[in-house]
Amino acid sequence: MRQTILSIETRGPGLYEFTDRVAAFVRAGDRPQALLTLFVRHTSCSLLIQENADPDVQRDLDAFFRRLVPSADDPAMGYLVHRAEGPDDMPAHIKAALTPVSLSIPVIDGRLALGTWQGIYLFEHRQAPHRREVVAHLAA
């Protein structure tokens, strides 16, 4: 078993790829066949495996979730009560509830078993920059 905490700096809403950092952690683990678990330690962001070839995919996903769950300032969101940290607070929690906060990825021959165009992303749902922590756990 091997663990680490990866720190990811965000600059506001969007997808932040960190596949290379995860792949380096797996390579250093010297476990040819294993299971990697990633877990984000926050309630207002999430994790995704998504296409990493065309940046339009990330932009479109971010735009979709902004339309699906707009800011609490939007009249359609007037029913929200929790606004302790601003108008993006509860919408961020809703988005995190709709998307995964943990991922499991097989490791085959010492490499992540991701598809050709797949990357690992932190999906930031808050407006302000944040320092996010992702726990990586590699078990053989």
DANORWO-V218644 format. One record per residue. N is the residue number from 1. RES is the residue in three letters. PHI is phi in radians with two decimals (999 if undefined). PSI is psi in whole degrees, -180 to 180 (none if undefined). OMEGA is omega in whole degrees, -180 to 180 (NA if undefined). Layout:
BEGIN
n:res:phi:psi:omega
N:RES:PHI:PSI:OMEGA
N:RES:PHI:PSI:OMEGA
END
This chain:
BEGIN
n:res:phi:psi:omega
1:MET:999:142:179
2:ARG:-2.50:139:180
3:GLN:-2.41:154:171
4:THR:-2.72:167:173
5:ILE:-2.05:122:178
6:LEU:-1.66:130:179
7:SER:-1.75:131:-178
8:ILE:-2.20:122:178
9:GLU:-1.57:128:178
10:THR:-1.94:161:180
11:ARG:-2.11:23:-177
12:GLY:2.12:-172:-173
13:PRO:-1.03:147:177
14:GLY:2.47:-179:-179
15:LEU:-1.82:132:-178
16:TYR:-2.10:111:-178
17:GLU:-1.34:137:176
18:PHE:-2.41:29:-180
19:THR:-0.99:-45:-177
20:ASP:-1.05:-40:-180
21:ARG:-1.19:-39:178
22:VAL:-1.19:-43:180
23:ALA:-1.07:-39:178
24:ALA:-1.14:-41:177
25:PHE:-1.07:-43:-180
26:VAL:-1.14:-45:180
27:ARG:-1.03:-42:-179
28:ALA:-1.23:-15:-178
29:GLY:-1.35:-17:177
30:ASP:0.90:46:176
31:ARG:-2.21:100:-174
32:PRO:-1.09:-36:178
33:GLN:-2.15:118:-176
34:ALA:-2.77:179:173
35:LEU:-2.22:126:178
36:LEU:-1.73:130:173
37:THR:-2.03:133:175
38:LEU:-2.02:138:-179
39:PHE:-2.45:125:179
40:VAL:-1.59:134:-172
41:ARG:-1.65:42:-177
42:HIS:-2.54:158:-178
43:THR:-1.85:8:-179
44:SER:-2.28:25:172
45:CYS:-2.63:173:-177
46:SER:-2.63:-178:-180
47:LEU:-2.12:144:178
48:LEU:-2.45:149:163
49:ILE:-1.84:122:-173
50:GLN:-2.60:168:179
51:GLU:-1.05:137:179
52:ASN:-2.08:12:-179
53:ALA:-1.55:-39:-176
54:ASP:-2.05:113:-178
55:PRO:-1.09:-17:176
56:ASP:-1.08:-29:178
57:VAL:-1.08:-47:179
58:GLN:-1.12:-42:179
59:ARG:-1.09:-43:-179
60:ASP:-1.16:-40:177
61:LEU:-1.09:-45:179
62:ASP:-1.08:-45:179
63:ALA:-1.10:-41:179
64:PHE:-1.05:-48:-178
65:PHE:-1.20:-30:175
66:ARG:-1.15:-37:177
67:ARG:-1.30:-39:-179
68:LEU:-1.13:-43:-178
69:VAL:-2.29:86:-179
70:PRO:-1.27:173:178
71:SER:-1.03:154:178
72:ALA:-1.11:-16:175
73:ASP:-1.24:-22:-180
74:ASP:-1.17:134:-180
75:PRO:-0.97:-30:180
76:ALA:-1.19:-16:-178
77:MET:-1.83:16:-177
78:GLY:-1.04:-19:-180
79:TYR:-1.30:-14:-177
80:LEU:-1.19:137:179
81:VAL:-1.78:-43:-176
82:HIS:-1.32:108:179
83:ARG:-2.40:29:-172
84:ALA:-0.96:-36:-176
85:GLU:-2.01:22:176
86:GLY:1.97:178:-174
87:PRO:-1.24:-12:177
88:ASP:-1.70:-2:-174
89:ASP:-1.13:-66:-178
90:MET:-1.14:-41:176
91:PRO:-0.98:-36:177
92:ALA:-1.13:-40:178
93:HIS:-1.15:-39:178
94:ILE:-1.11:-46:179
95:LYS:-1.07:-40:178
96:ALA:-1.18:-29:178
97:ALA:-1.27:-24:-179
98:LEU:-1.57:-13:-176
99:THR:-2.21:158:-174
100:PRO:-1.25:147:173
101:VAL:-1.86:-3:174
102:SER:-2.48:154:179
103:LEU:-2.36:148:172
104:SER:-2.11:128:-178
105:ILE:-2.28:123:176
106:PRO:-1.14:149:174
107:VAL:-2.00:122:-179
108:ILE:-2.14:128:-178
109:ASP:0.91:39:176
110:GLY:1.35:9:-178
111:ARG:-2.24:150:175
112:LEU:-1.05:136:-178
113:ALA:-1.54:45:177
114:LEU:-1.39:153:175
115:GLY:-1.27:171:-175
116:THR:-0.92:-43:-174
117:TRP:-1.87:17:-178
118:GLN:-1.63:138:175
119:GLY:-2.31:162:180
120:ILE:-1.80:129:-175
121:TYR:-2.25:144:162
122:LEU:-1.58:129:180
123:PHE:-1.83:102:-179
124:GLU:-1.40:130:-179
125:HIS:-1.92:-3:-179
126:ARG:-1.74:156:-179
127:GLN:-1.33:-39:-176
128:ALA:-1.42:155:174
129:PRO:-1.09:146:179
130:HIS:-2.45:158:170
131:ARG:-1.84:112:-176
132:ARG:-1.82:149:179
133:GLU:-2.05:131:176
134:VAL:-2.10:122:176
135:VAL:-1.46:128:175
136:ALA:-1.93:128:-177
137:HIS:-2.26:118:-179
138:LEU:-1.93:117:-179
139:ALA:-2.13:131:179
140:ALA:-1.59:none:NA
END
